[in-house]
Structures are given as C-alpha cells and as structure tokens.
Amino acid sequence: MSSPRSKLSTNAFRTILARASNKKPSGPPPGMPGYQASNITDTRYSIIKRILYETPHPEIPKMTEEDLERHKTIERAWKLFVRNRKEQQDDELAAKYRMLNNANIELEKLPGRLFGQAQLGNKIALFPRQLKIPTVTPPLNGWNYDFTPRIKTDPKSDKK
C-alpha cells in the first residue's frame, strides 16, 4: 500500500508548499475585534527588534600607532574648528544684543514717545506663508549652471 505523499511528485509538492507560504495570513476583516492593522508610522516594534536582536557589528580594522595618532589629531582639529565656529556665532549674537540694548537706551533718553512706540511692537504677528525659512544647509537644487545675467539696454542709446 502506497502513501498519498508518494503519489505527488517532488516538484508538485514544492509548488503547493510555495503557494501556501505566499498566502497572506487570514484574520478578521478590518473593523472586527481581533483585527491588527500594521501602522507604518509606529516605529516601536522596529526599535524593539533592533534592541533585542542586535545585528553583529563588523570588525573595525586595526589601526597602527601612526594611523591612530593621525585619527586623533584630525578629531581634535575638527572639534577645535567646531568650537571656534560656535564661539564666533556666540560673539556675533552677543554683539547684536549689545547694539540692540544700546539703541534702546538711546531711545529712552530721547524726549517724546519714540521709546514707547518702539517697545510696543506688533501685537498681531502675521507670518508670510511664502517666506523661506533660513537654514544653514545648502539648497536642494544646487547651483544654476545655465544662469546668464540680463543685459541692460540703455534707453538713451536706442533713441539715436
């Protein structure tokens, strides 16, 4: 007596298994209790997987003493550059604040209501929607290589 499995060829059996594995798991339809929708914006599960099942990090190549010294020197130079740039920005902001403060003191000394008007400001602050937000990053479109300046024609020379 032969078993039912032996009647199926290996290829047919593989085809049936492939079809079964490709099917989506059936569950309750949306709106019914027990339905679990996968929320794409919810990153909790991916974060938990990343923490629990951390992938092994590739080995960092061994550095010689010279390479390590070079690396540390570059790191220190970069940190020094960033610190100097930050100090320069802080100094610029402090200078702007001092000038603004001095201007307010000068306005306060002047007779009249100029100081009071300067301190009122705009109570209804409307922000233009088309205004671009200033950023430190360069624009996405980059440089316009096809730019050609307009040639201004002199209207006096055309009348001759």
Rosetta silent file (secondary structure, phi, psi, omega in degrees, C-alpha in Angstrom):
SEQUENCE: MSSPRSKLSTNAFRTILARASNKKPSGPPPGMPGYQASNITDTRYSIIKRILYETPHPEIPKMTEEDLERHKTIERAWKLFVRNRKEQQDDELAAKYRMLNNANIELEKLPGRLFGQAQLGNKIALFPRQLKIPTVTPPLNGWNYDFTPRIKTDPKSDKK
SCORE:     score description
SCORE:     0.000 S_00000001
   1 L     0.000  129.513 -177.249    0.000    0.000    0.000 S_00000001
   2 L   -96.484  150.774  179.757    1.448    3.304   -1.020 S_00000001
   3 L   -82.973  154.862 -179.149    1.166    6.500    0.967 S_00000001
   4 H   -64.175  -26.438 -178.429   -0.630    9.529   -0.518 S_00000001
   5 H   -71.205  -32.785 -177.668    2.542   11.561   -0.304 S_00000001
   6 H   -69.772  -21.461  178.899    4.461    9.233   -2.557 S_00000001
   7 H   -72.977  -26.652  179.815    1.951    9.820   -5.372 S_00000001
   8 L   -81.042  136.077  175.491    2.863   13.518   -5.518 S_00000001
   9 L   -74.444  162.443 -177.859    5.967   14.366   -7.416 S_00000001
  10 H   -64.156  -41.566 -179.402    8.578   16.467   -5.661 S_00000001
  11 H   -64.095  -42.544  179.269    8.036   19.463   -7.964 S_00000001
  12 H   -64.692  -39.558  179.352    4.278   19.435   -7.422 S_00000001
  13 H   -63.741  -41.753  178.119    4.790   19.178   -3.685 S_00000001
  14 H   -64.565  -38.334  179.372    7.171   22.172   -3.746 S_00000001
  15 H   -63.440  -43.661  179.874    4.664   24.162   -5.803 S_00000001
  16 H   -63.817  -43.101  179.084    1.898   23.506   -3.284 S_00000001
  17 H   -65.321  -38.583  179.304    4.137   24.497   -0.383 S_00000001
  18 H   -64.487  -42.224  178.454    5.252   27.672   -2.183 S_00000001
  19 H   -63.532  -41.099 -178.885    1.633   28.690   -2.812 S_00000001
  20 H   -66.731  -36.709 -178.748    0.726   28.051    0.807 S_00000001
  21 H   -76.713  -23.867  179.765    3.637   30.103    2.096 S_00000001
  22 H   -80.512  -16.700 -179.228    2.854   33.012   -0.255 S_00000001
  23 L   -68.884  142.881  176.165   -0.704   33.363    1.022 S_00000001
  24 L   -74.954  145.456  178.572   -1.348   36.175    3.429 S_00000001
  25 L   -65.659  130.957 -179.257   -2.442   35.044    6.858 S_00000001
  26 L   -85.753  139.474  179.167   -6.185   35.271    7.059 S_00000001
  27 L  -147.544 -171.606  179.195   -7.639   37.025   10.035 S_00000001
  28 L   -66.215  147.720  179.585  -10.688   39.018   10.924 S_00000001
  29 L   -69.616  163.083  179.481  -11.592   41.779    8.456 S_00000001
  30 L   -57.796  141.602 -179.851  -10.972   45.433    9.350 S_00000001
  31 L    93.706  -12.642 -179.671  -13.408   46.786   11.898 S_00000001
  32 L   -96.892  154.264  177.333  -13.884   43.441   13.611 S_00000001
  33 L   -62.555  140.161  179.724  -12.435   42.565   17.016 S_00000001
  34 L    95.131   -6.819  179.561   -9.033   40.962   16.774 S_00000001
  35 L   -75.870  131.197  178.099   -8.015   42.865   13.620 S_00000001
  36 L  -120.398  109.025  177.813   -4.452   44.130   13.840 S_00000001
  37 L   -88.745  138.950  177.653   -3.502   46.769   11.313 S_00000001
  38 L   -84.989  119.037 -179.820    0.178   47.390   10.818 S_00000001
  39 L   -90.013  118.246 -176.346    0.837   51.046   11.431 S_00000001
  40 L   -69.365  -35.166 -176.797    3.696   52.220    9.236 S_00000001
  41 L   -78.151  -14.817  179.698    4.343   55.327   11.316 S_00000001
  42 L   -82.901  108.704 -174.844    4.562   53.355   14.564 S_00000001
  43 L   -98.162    8.168 -176.629    8.252   52.576   14.934 S_00000001
  44 H   -60.483  -43.240 -176.278    8.076   50.966   18.368 S_00000001
  45 H   -66.460  -40.355  179.180    8.257   47.424   17.024 S_00000001
  46 H   -67.604  -35.092  178.111   11.233   48.108   14.795 S_00000001
  47 H   -67.232  -42.700  178.943   13.046   49.806   17.689 S_00000001
  48 H   -62.830  -43.023  178.323   12.316   46.872   20.000 S_00000001
  49 H   -61.722  -41.226 -178.636   13.554   44.415   17.348 S_00000001
  50 H   -64.455  -37.099 -179.698   16.693   46.469   16.848 S_00000001
  51 H   -74.082  -45.799 -176.023   17.396   46.470   20.600 S_00000001
  52 H   -73.005  -42.726 -175.656   16.572   42.823   21.248 S_00000001
  53 L  -112.889   65.025 -177.019   18.056   41.306   18.112 S_00000001
  54 L   -67.887  132.426  179.308   21.063   43.495   17.563 S_00000001
  55 L   -76.650  145.088 -179.841   22.989   42.647   14.440 S_00000001
  56 L   -67.449  136.342  179.821   26.675   41.961   14.955 S_00000001
  57 L   -78.619  142.601  176.631   28.855   44.913   14.091 S_00000001
  58 L   -66.861  149.693 -178.564   31.564   44.402   11.517 S_00000001
  59 L   -68.708  135.976  178.225   35.034   44.344   12.962 S_00000001
  60 L   -79.898  133.274 -179.171   36.823   47.653   12.851 S_00000001
  61 L   -62.318  143.838 -179.737   40.153   47.359   11.087 S_00000001
  62 L   -69.271  138.088 -179.778   43.133   47.512   13.401 S_00000001
  63 L  -106.487  142.614  174.204   44.978   50.813   13.351 S_00000001
  64 L   -77.372  171.326  179.590   48.679   51.245   13.680 S_00000001
  65 H   -61.103  -39.581 -179.463   50.066   53.762   16.164 S_00000001
  66 H   -66.463  -43.142  178.956   50.669   56.259   13.351 S_00000001
  67 H   -63.977  -40.624  179.933   47.131   55.849   11.996 S_00000001
  68 H   -65.183  -41.071  178.285   45.683   56.224   15.479 S_00000001
  69 H   -64.979  -42.819  176.704   47.722   59.368   16.102 S_00000001
  70 H   -59.314  -45.275 -178.457   46.608   60.791   12.725 S_00000001
  71 H   -61.720  -45.949 -179.719   42.991   59.968   13.532 S_00000001
  72 H   -65.515  -37.027  178.535   43.142   61.613   16.959 S_00000001
  73 H   -64.133  -43.758  178.918   44.839   64.698   15.505 S_00000001
  74 H   -64.811  -41.655  178.616   42.112   65.093   12.888 S_00000001
  75 H   -61.340  -45.392  179.547   39.411   64.593   15.529 S_00000001
  76 H   -64.220  -40.682  179.440   40.968   67.255   17.796 S_00000001
  77 H   -63.986  -40.595  179.670   41.336   69.676   14.877 S_00000001
  78 H   -65.655  -43.085  179.019   37.693   69.168   13.891 S_00000001
  79 H   -64.444  -37.702  176.906   36.486   69.714   17.470 S_00000001
  80 H   -64.444  -42.193  178.200   38.620   72.859   17.699 S_00000001
  81 H   -61.362  -45.673 -179.655   37.149   74.124   14.419 S_00000001
  82 H   -64.364  -41.376  179.632   33.585   73.491   15.612 S_00000001
  83 H   -64.109  -43.323  178.892   34.298   75.163   18.963 S_00000001
  84 H   -63.460  -40.590  179.375   35.804   78.241   17.277 S_00000001
  85 H   -64.598  -40.871  178.739   32.842   78.495   14.903 S_00000001
  86 H   -65.332  -42.630  178.363   30.396   78.246   17.841 S_00000001
  87 H   -63.400  -38.629  178.786   32.306   80.896   19.805 S_00000001
  88 H   -64.214  -42.993  178.020   32.271   83.181   16.755 S_00000001
  89 H   -64.925  -39.802  178.200   28.493   82.779   16.389 S_00000001
  90 H   -64.716  -40.448  178.084   28.024   83.431   20.117 S_00000001
  91 H   -63.710  -41.027  178.401   30.178   86.576   19.891 S_00000001
  92 H   -62.794  -43.902  178.913   28.138   87.829   16.914 S_00000001
  93 H   -64.798  -39.940  178.856   24.874   87.269   18.791 S_00000001
  94 H   -64.538  -39.801  178.518   26.245   88.991   21.904 S_00000001
  95 H   -65.106  -41.177  177.959   27.353   91.985   19.798 S_00000001
  96 H   -62.988  -41.624  179.846   23.903   92.219   18.189 S_00000001
  97 H   -64.895  -42.447  178.421   22.257   92.097   21.610 S_00000001
  98 H   -60.933  -44.521 -179.913   24.586   94.812   22.953 S_00000001
  99 H   -64.489  -39.523  177.792   23.834   97.069   19.976 S_00000001
 100 H   -64.695  -41.599  178.782   20.094   96.481   20.385 S_00000001
 101 H   -65.018  -43.609  178.211   20.346   97.254   24.095 S_00000001
 102 H   -62.900  -39.547  178.253   22.369  100.433   23.427 S_00000001
 103 H   -64.193  -39.157  177.432   19.811  101.555   20.841 S_00000001
 104 H   -64.960  -40.175  178.954   17.017  101.042   23.383 S_00000001
 105 H   -64.328  -42.280  177.906   18.925  103.079   25.984 S_00000001
 106 H   -63.894  -40.424  178.329   19.439  105.898   23.448 S_00000001
 107 H   -64.974  -34.480 -179.208   15.747  105.831   22.535 S_00000001
 108 H   -68.706  -30.567 -179.577   14.831  106.030   26.212 S_00000001
 109 H   -74.572  -27.299 -177.221   16.936  109.188   26.622 S_00000001
 110 L   -70.644  144.211  176.570   15.192  110.968   23.731 S_00000001
 111 L   -74.295  158.129  178.902   12.165  113.097   24.533 S_00000001
 112 L   102.776 -171.757 -176.123    8.800  112.066   23.166 S_00000001
 113 L  -105.382   23.088 -178.945    7.071  108.751   22.821 S_00000001
 114 H   -63.339  -41.738 -179.836    9.540  107.164   20.407 S_00000001
 115 H   -64.321  -43.333  179.897   10.761  104.665   23.011 S_00000001
 116 H   -62.621  -40.893  178.547    7.218  103.621   23.916 S_00000001
 117 H   -66.495  -35.953 -179.702    6.313  103.092   20.261 S_00000001
 118 H   -69.512  -30.871 -178.104    9.476  101.037   19.714 S_00000001
 119 H   -83.169  -18.438 -178.641    8.646   98.796   22.675 S_00000001
 120 H   -63.864  -50.236 -178.498    5.037   98.159   21.639 S_00000001
 121 L    71.656 -171.365 -179.467    5.851   96.017   18.667 S_00000001
 122 L  -100.242  115.541 -179.190    3.200   94.300   16.583 S_00000001
 123 L   -72.290  -33.494  178.100    0.591   92.573   18.711 S_00000001
 124 L  -101.925   96.514 -177.325   -0.841   90.719   15.710 S_00000001
 125 L   -90.816  107.777  176.260    2.159   88.977   14.245 S_00000001
 126 L   -97.545  133.261 -179.124    1.320   87.627   10.810 S_00000001
 127 L  -105.568  123.976 -179.995    3.891   85.364    9.264 S_00000001
 128 L   -65.838  130.015 -176.006    4.096   85.341    5.457 S_00000001
 129 L   -69.997  -28.257 -176.083    3.450   81.843    4.177 S_00000001
 130 L   -84.471   -7.190 -177.792    5.723   82.204    1.173 S_00000001
 131 L   -67.800  132.637  177.918    8.755   83.238    3.233 S_00000001
 132 L   -80.506  139.376  178.569   11.568   80.717    3.121 S_00000001
 133 L   -77.353  127.889  179.481   12.895   79.595    6.463 S_00000001
 134 L   -67.840  132.078  179.837   16.583   80.496    6.771 S_00000001
 135 L  -130.586  164.307  178.077   18.717   77.391    7.069 S_00000001
 136 L   -89.448  -18.584 -177.002   22.382   76.595    7.347 S_00000001
 137 L   -82.213  151.671  178.547   22.131   73.813    4.763 S_00000001
 138 L   -72.376  160.790  179.738   22.549   74.487    1.026 S_00000001
 139 L   -67.840  157.777 -177.876   19.504   74.345   -1.267 S_00000001
 140 L   -70.684  -33.994 -176.062   18.495   71.025   -2.796 S_00000001
 141 L   -78.948  -12.966  174.334   18.653   72.222   -6.392 S_00000001
 142 L    74.680 -148.101 -174.180   22.254   73.387   -6.021 S_00000001
 143 L   -89.661  140.812  177.479   23.963   75.756   -8.385 S_00000001
 144 L   -91.699   99.896 -176.893   22.327   77.078  -11.548 S_00000001
 145 L   -76.954  -18.516 -177.741   24.985   76.458  -14.184 S_00000001
 146 L   -92.878   10.020 -176.568   22.812   77.798  -17.018 S_00000001
 147 L   -69.964  132.504  172.692   22.407   81.257  -15.481 S_00000001
 148 L  -130.498  128.942 -178.540   23.120   84.181  -17.781 S_00000001
 149 L   -69.593  150.079  178.083   22.741   87.744  -16.498 S_00000001
 150 L   -72.593  140.243  177.605   20.322   90.061  -18.259 S_00000001
 151 L   -91.861  118.886 -179.188   21.937   92.642  -20.479 S_00000001
 152 L   -80.196  128.148  177.048   20.599   96.074  -19.589 S_00000001
 153 L   -96.553  138.506 -179.740   19.891   98.206  -22.613 S_00000001
 154 L   -84.989  119.403 -177.854   20.344  101.940  -22.273 S_00000001
 155 H   -65.581  -24.523 -179.915   17.133  103.705  -23.423 S_00000001
 156 H   -70.403  -35.991 -177.528   19.110  106.823  -24.398 S_00000001
 157 H   -74.516  -21.920  179.271   21.279  104.931  -26.894 S_00000001
 158 H   -75.268  -22.527 -175.544   18.180  103.435  -28.601 S_00000001
 159 L   -80.719   -9.439 -175.769   16.792  106.901  -29.484 S_00000001
 160 L   -63.394    0.000    0.000   19.726  107.897  -31.750 S_00000001
